[in-house]
Amino acid sequence: MSFRLDASGLLDGLSMFESKADAAFRAYADTSALKLQNSARKNARWTDRTGHARQRLTGDALVVSNGYKLRLAHGVDYGIWLELAHEKRFAIIMETIELLGPSEIIPGFEHLLERLH
């Protein structure tokens, strides 16, 4: 008795699933980076003089070797002083990450994984 298995359909299906999952991960990473950016801009405690520091707080998602990395950063050269000077009264980056990471971003990612399962 001989048995023949054509796995080409299975391989195509796995490849398509991987592409869809990667697209979902990318979209979630982009959305999460935007959520970090918007929260930081909204909740920054400094008084705007020109508005540049607030406008140039940016969140983005980067592709790395093992997935995605979210980044939230100042786009002005004096952003470091907003984060570190004056006993960190105006720091917003770590506060935003610590607030949204465990409460919204990680649970949302876990929900995404459950839906893909």
C-alpha positions in Angstrom: 0.0 0.0 0.0 1.4 3.4 -0.9 0.4 6.7 0.5 1.0 10.1 -1.2 0.6 13.4 0.6 0.5 16.7 -1.3 1.6 19.3 1.2 1.7 22.2 -1.2 -1.7 23.5 -0.1 -0.7 23.3 3.5 2.5 25.2 2.8 0.6 27.9 0.9 -1.9 28.2 3.8 0.9 28.5 6.4 2.6 31.2 4.3 -0.6 33.1 3.9 -1.3 32.9 7.7 2.2 34.2 8.4 1.7 37.1 6.1 -1.7 37.9 7.6 -0.3 37.6 11.2 2.6 39.9 10.3 0.3 42.5 8.8 -1.9 42.4 12.0 1.2 42.7 14.2 2.5 45.7 12.1 -0.9 47.4 12.2 -1.1 46.9 16.0 2.5 48.2 16.5 1.7 51.3 14.5 -1.5 51.9 16.3 0.2 51.4 19.7 3.0 53.8 18.8 0.4 56.4 17.8 -1.5 55.8 21.1 1.8 56.5 23.0 2.4 59.6 20.9 -1.1 61.1 21.4 -1.1 60.4 25.2 2.3 62.0 25.7 1.3 65.1 23.7 -1.9 65.4 25.6 -0.5 64.9 29.1 2.8 66.7 28.9 2.9 69.1 31.8 5.1 71.9 30.5 3.9 75.3 29.4 4.2 75.6 25.6 6.1 78.6 24.3 6.3 77.7 20.7 4.5 74.3 20.7 7.4 72.6 19.0 8.2 70.2 21.9 4.7 69.0 22.1 4.2 68.7 18.3 7.5 66.9 17.9 6.9 64.2 20.5 6.7 61.2 18.2 5.9 57.5 18.5 6.8 55.0 15.9 7.1 51.3 15.4 10.3 49.8 14.1 10.9 46.4 12.6 13.6 44.5 14.5 15.1 41.1 14.0 12.7 39.3 16.4 9.6 41.5 16.0 8.7 45.1 16.5 9.9 47.8 18.8 7.8 50.8 19.9 9.7 54.1 20.3 8.5 57.3 21.9 10.9 60.2 21.6 11.4 64.0 21.7 12.1 65.7 18.3 13.6 68.8 19.8 17.1 69.1 21.0 16.0 70.4 24.5 13.7 67.4 25.0 16.4 65.8 27.2 16.0 68.7 29.6 12.3 68.4 29.7 12.8 64.7 30.8 15.7 65.1 33.2 15.9 68.7 34.5 13.8 70.3 37.3 13.6 67.0 39.3 11.9 65.4 36.3 8.7 67.4 36.9 8.1 67.7 33.1 9.2 64.1 32.2 6.5 62.4 30.1 8.1 59.6 28.1 8.6 57.0 30.9 5.3 58.0 32.5 3.4 57.4 29.3 5.1 54.0 28.7 4.6 52.9 32.2 0.9 54.0 32.1 -0.1 52.6 28.7 2.2 49.6 28.4 0.8 47.3 31.1 -2.8 48.7 31.0 -3.5 49.0 27.3 -0.7 47.9 24.9 0.2 44.5 26.4 -3.4 43.4 27.0 -4.3 44.5 23.5 -1.5 42.5 22.1 -2.5 39.4 24.1 -6.1 39.8 22.8 -4.7 40.0 19.2 -2.8 36.8 19.8 -5.9 35.1 21.0 -7.8 36.2 18.0 -5.1 34.8 15.6 -5.1 31.5 17.5 
